[in-house]
């Protein structure tokens, strides 16, 4: 992965430093770019919230070959990791890769590694169009996320996403606060339950609401007809001073587990982080910036390499905690919920 990261550092110069630890400290306020909004506190909170969670090492057990595969909204995945929807290569990543090259690398690399990538939306239109083309080329293996536009544009884009053959669709409702869109004069906004219900009806397939950071919004997503949510503060890019995803995930999972598929993102960098999120209540995780680095630096090969790195780390962490399957991760493997002390 080092050569991939070195290439990405050169190609993303001035937009992302590809730091040894991607924690949002040196890129605070760099939006557009890859940083967090304002002080960068929300981005950094994702990292620190997850870092505070520690694992209990358990080795008196018979787990030697943990099961990583799962079925997610009808998709069979080889591990509980998806690439998060990120676009805007020109203004966020430096533009040395085209939008088409970038998202095709995400989708194809994920398919090669036995998982799926999410595609983004935004301004210019090639962000959405390139993603939908990549999904169509991959036989519908990819999840388009549409921004919360005003009705006419929103429904037009939902219809285009349907035509791609995507088996699952979503809305990153947290994009209602994106500075980049506001600067471009494009109307995005929060959505009431009635509007979400119509969007989900129009999509006519399993639908994910991304940007849930409280139990109340999770309950409303369920009321609107969503099959899944993503616990996410949009990588700290839409509202300064929010808590980290790992801090709010347990409360949401306690209320909604069994009613919705619960996905989560925010600060996940390694297979160990993946396991922590599962122990906190997620069914699977989304990862953003590290996938962007892998795609810019190594295209589909870089993406597949990163997934394999995560797989190796996750397997080792599961053996070292006595976790037999990603489908039944106990909160007791976390220090706060187990025999530590």
C-alpha positions in Angstrom: 0.0 0.0 0.0 2.9 2.4 0.5 3.5 2.9 -3.2 -0.2 3.6 -3.6 -0.1 6.2 -0.8 3.0 7.8 -2.3 1.3 8.2 -5.7 -1.8 9.6 -4.1 0.2 12.1 -2.1 1.7 13.4 -5.3 -1.6 13.5 -7.2 -3.5 15.0 -4.4 -0.9 17.6 -3.5 -2.6 20.8 -2.2 -5.9 19.0 -1.4 -4.8 16.0 0.8 -1.5 15.4 2.5 -2.1 11.6 2.8 -1.0 11.8 6.4 0.4 8.7 8.2 -2.7 9.0 10.4 -5.8 10.4 8.8 -7.2 12.3 11.7 -8.3 15.7 10.5 -5.9 17.8 12.4 -3.8 19.4 9.7 -6.6 19.8 7.2 -9.1 21.5 9.6 -11.3 23.9 7.7 -10.2 22.6 4.2 -13.6 22.3 2.6 -13.5 22.0 -0.5 -10.7 19.6 0.0 -10.6 16.5 2.2 -10.7 18.2 5.6 -13.4 18.9 8.2 -15.7 21.9 8.3 -14.7 24.9 10.5 -12.5 23.9 13.3 -12.4 20.3 12.1 -13.7 19.2 15.5 -16.4 16.9 14.1 -13.9 15.1 11.8 -11.5 14.7 14.7 -14.3 13.6 17.0 -14.9 10.6 14.7 -11.3 9.5 15.2 -11.1 10.1 19.0 -14.5 8.5 19.7 -13.4 5.3 18.0 -9.9 5.4 19.5 -11.3 5.6 23.0 -12.9 2.1 22.5 -10.5 -0.6 23.4 -10.7 -4.3 22.8 -10.4 -7.2 25.3 -7.8 -9.7 24.3 -9.2 -13.3 24.7 -7.2 -16.4 23.7 -8.7 -19.3 25.6 -11.2 -20.3 22.9 -11.5 -22.3 19.7 -12.0 -19.5 17.1 -9.3 -20.0 14.4 -11.2 -19.2 11.2 -13.7 -16.4 11.8 -16.5 -15.9 9.3 -16.4 -12.5 7.6 -19.1 -12.9 5.0 -22.7 -11.5 5.4 -25.8 -10.7 3.4 -26.7 -7.0 3.4 -30.0 -5.9 1.9 -29.8 -8.8 -0.5 -26.2 -8.3 -1.4 -23.7 -11.1 -0.5 -20.5 -9.4 0.8 -17.2 -11.1 1.7 -16.7 -8.7 4.6 -18.7 -6.0 6.4 -17.0 -3.0 4.6 -18.3 -0.7 1.9 -16.7 2.3 0.2 -18.6 5.4 1.2 -20.0 7.8 -1.4 -17.5 10.5 -2.2 -17.3 12.6 -5.3 -16.0 15.9 -6.6 -12.5 14.8 -7.6 -11.7 18.1 -9.2 -12.3 20.3 -6.2 -11.8 17.9 -3.4 -8.9 15.7 -4.6 -6.9 17.8 -7.1 -8.4 16.6 -10.4 -5.4 14.6 -11.5 -7.8 11.7 -11.9 -11.1 12.2 -13.8 -14.4 11.6 -12.0 -14.9 8.6 -14.2 -11.5 7.1 -13.5 -12.0 7.6 -9.8 -15.5 6.1 -9.3 -14.8 3.2 -11.7 -11.8 2.4 -9.6 -14.0 2.4 -6.4 -16.8 0.3 -7.9 -14.6 -2.2 -9.8 -12.0 -2.6 -7.0 -14.7 -3.3 -4.5 -16.4 -5.9 -6.7 -13.0 -7.5 -7.2 -12.6 -7.8 -3.5 -16.1 -9.1 -2.8 -17.8 -6.0 -1.5 -19.5 -3.0 -3.0 -18.8 0.7 -3.4 -21.2 3.6 -3.0 -21.3 6.4 -5.6 -21.9 10.0 -5.0 -23.8 13.0 -6.5 -23.3 16.7 -6.8 -22.1 19.4 -9.0 -21.0 19.0 -11.8 -23.3 16.4 -13.3 -20.5 13.9 -14.1 -20.2 13.1 -10.4 -23.6 11.3 -10.6 -23.4 10.2 -14.2 -19.9 8.6 -13.9 -21.1 6.7 -10.8 -24.2 5.4 -12.4 -22.2 4.3 -15.5 -19.8 2.4 -13.2 -22.7 0.7 -11.4 -24.3 -0.3 -14.7 -21.0 -1.6 -15.9 -20.7 -3.7 -12.8 -24.1 -5.3 -13.2 -25.8 -3.2 -10.6 -23.1 -3.8 -7.9 -22.8 -0.4 -6.4 -25.1 1.9 -4.3 -25.8 5.3 -5.7 -26.5 8.0 -3.1 -28.5 11.0 -4.2 -28.3 14.4 -2.5 -31.4 16.0 -1.0 -32.2 18.3 -3.9 -35.5 20.1 -4.5 -38.2 17.8 -5.8 -37.9 18.0 -9.6 -34.1 17.5 -9.7 -34.3 14.9 -6.9 -36.9 12.7 -8.7 -35.1 13.0 -12.0 -31.9 11.7 -10.4 -33.7 8.9 -8.6 -35.1 7.8 -12.0 -31.6 7.9 -13.5 -30.3 5.8 -10.7 -33.0 3.2 -11.2 -32.0 2.9 -14.8 -28.5 2.0 -13.9 -29.7 -1.3 -12.5 -28.6 -0.5 -9.0 -30.1 -3.0 -6.6 -30.0 -0.6 -3.6 -30.1 3.2 -3.5 -29.7 5.8 -0.8 -29.8 9.5 0.1 -27.0 11.3 2.0 -29.5 13.6 3.7 -26.6 15.0 5.7 -25.5 16.8 2.5 -28.1 19.4 3.2 -25.4 21.3 4.9 -22.6 20.9 2.4 -20.7 24.2 1.9 -19.5 23.2 -1.5 -23.1 22.9 -2.8 -24.1 26.1 -1.1 -21.3 28.0 -2.8 -22.5 26.7 -6.2 -26.0 28.0 -5.6 -27.6 24.5 -5.7 -30.7 24.0 -3.5 -30.4 21.1 -1.1 -32.4 20.8 2.1 -33.5 18.6 5.0 -36.5 16.4 4.2 -39.6 15.7 6.3 -41.0 12.2 6.6 -43.6 12.7 3.9 -40.9 13.7 1.4 -38.7 10.8 2.3 -41.6 8.4 1.9 -42.2 9.6 -1.6 -38.5 9.4 -2.5 -38.4 5.8 -1.2 -41.6 4.9 -3.1 -40.1 6.3 -6.2 -36.8 4.4 -5.8 -38.7 1.1 -5.5 -35.9 -0.9 -4.0 -34.1 -1.1 -0.7 -33.2 2.4 0.4 -30.6 3.8 2.8 -30.8 7.1 4.7 -27.3 8.3 5.4 -26.6 11.1 8.0 -28.5 9.8 11.1 -26.9 11.0 14.3 -29.8 10.5 16.8 -32.4 8.0 17.8 -35.2 10.4 16.7 -34.0 10.6 13.1 -33.5 6.8 13.0 -37.1 6.3 14.1 -38.3 8.8 11.4 -36.2 7.0 8.7 -38.0 3.8 9.6 -41.3 5.5 9.5 -40.5 6.8 6.1 -39.9 3.3 4.8 -36.1 3.1 4.8 -34.6 -0.4 5.1 -31.2 0.9 6.4 -29.5 3.9 7.9 -25.9 5.1 8.0 -24.9 6.6 11.4 -22.7 9.4 10.0 -21.8 13.1 10.5 -20.6 13.2 6.8 -17.0 13.0 7.8 -17.3 16.1 9.8 -17.9 18.2 6.7 -21.4 19.6 7.3 -21.7 20.7 10.9 -18.8 21.6 13.2 -18.8 20.4 16.8 -20.9 17.2 16.4 -20.0 14.1 18.4 -18.2 11.2 16.7 -20.2 8.4 15.1 -18.9 5.8 17.6 -20.3 7.9 20.5 -23.9 7.9 19.2 -24.0 4.5 17.5 -24.6 2.4 20.6 -27.8 4.4 21.6 -29.2 4.2 18.1 -28.4 0.5 17.8 -30.0 -0.2 21.2 -33.3 1.2 19.9 -33.2 0.2 16.3 -31.4 -3.1 16.0 -33.7 -5.6 14.3 -35.9 -2.9 12.8 -33.3 -1.4 10.4 -30.0 -2.4 8.9 -27.5 -0.2 10.8 -24.4 1.0 8.9 -21.9 3.4 10.4 -19.0 5.5 9.3 -16.6 8.0 10.8 -12.9 7.4 11.6 -12.7 3.8 10.5 -9.2 3.3 9.2 -8.4 -0.4 10.0 -9.8 -3.8 10.4 -9.6 -3.3 14.2 -11.8 -0.2 13.8 -14.3 -2.2 11.7 -14.6 -4.7 14.6 -15.1 -1.9 17.1 -17.9 -0.5 15.1 -19.6 -3.9 14.9 -19.3 -4.4 18.6 -20.9 -1.0 19.1 -23.9 -2.1 17.1 -23.3 -1.7 13.4 -24.1 -4.4 10.9 -21.4 -3.1 8.5 -19.3 0.0 8.1 -18.6 2.6 5.4 -15.1 4.0 4.9 -14.5 7.2 3.0 -11.1 9.0 2.8 -8.9 5.9 2.9 -10.8 4.5 -0.1 -10.3 7.8 -1.9 -6.5 7.7 -1.3 -6.5 4.1 -2.5 -8.5 4.9 -5.7 -6.4 8.0 -6.6 -3.1 6.3 -5.9 -3.8 2.9 -7.3 -7.1 2.9 -9.2 -9.0 -0.5 -8.9 -5.8 -2.3 -7.9 -5.3 0.1 -5.0 -8.9 -0.2 -3.8 -8.7 -4.0 -3.9 -5.4 -3.9 -2.0 -6.9 -1.7 0.7 -9.8 -4.1 1.1 -7.5 -7.0 1.5 -5.5 -5.1 4.1 -8.7 -4.5 6.0 -9.7 -8.2 5.7 -6.3 -9.4 7.1 -6.6 -6.9 10.1 -10.2 -7.8 10.8 -9.4 -11.6 10.8 -6.6 -11.1 13.2 -8.6 -8.9 15.5 -11.5 -11.5 15.5 -9.1 -14.3 16.4 -7.5 -12.3 19.2 -10.9 -11.4 20.7 -12.6 -14.8 20.2 -15.1 -13.5 17.7 -16.4 -16.2 15.5 -18.6 -14.3 13.0 -19.1 -10.7 11.9 -22.8 -11.4 12.1 -22.7 -11.8 15.9 -20.1 -9.5 17.4 -20.6 -9.1 21.2 -20.2 -5.8 22.9 -18.3 -7.7 25.5 -15.2 -7.6 23.4 -15.0 -3.9 24.3 -13.3 -3.0 27.5 -16.2 -0.9 28.8 -18.6 -3.8 28.2 -16.6 -6.7 29.4 -14.4 -8.2 32.1 -11.8 -5.4 32.2 -11.3 -3.7 35.5 
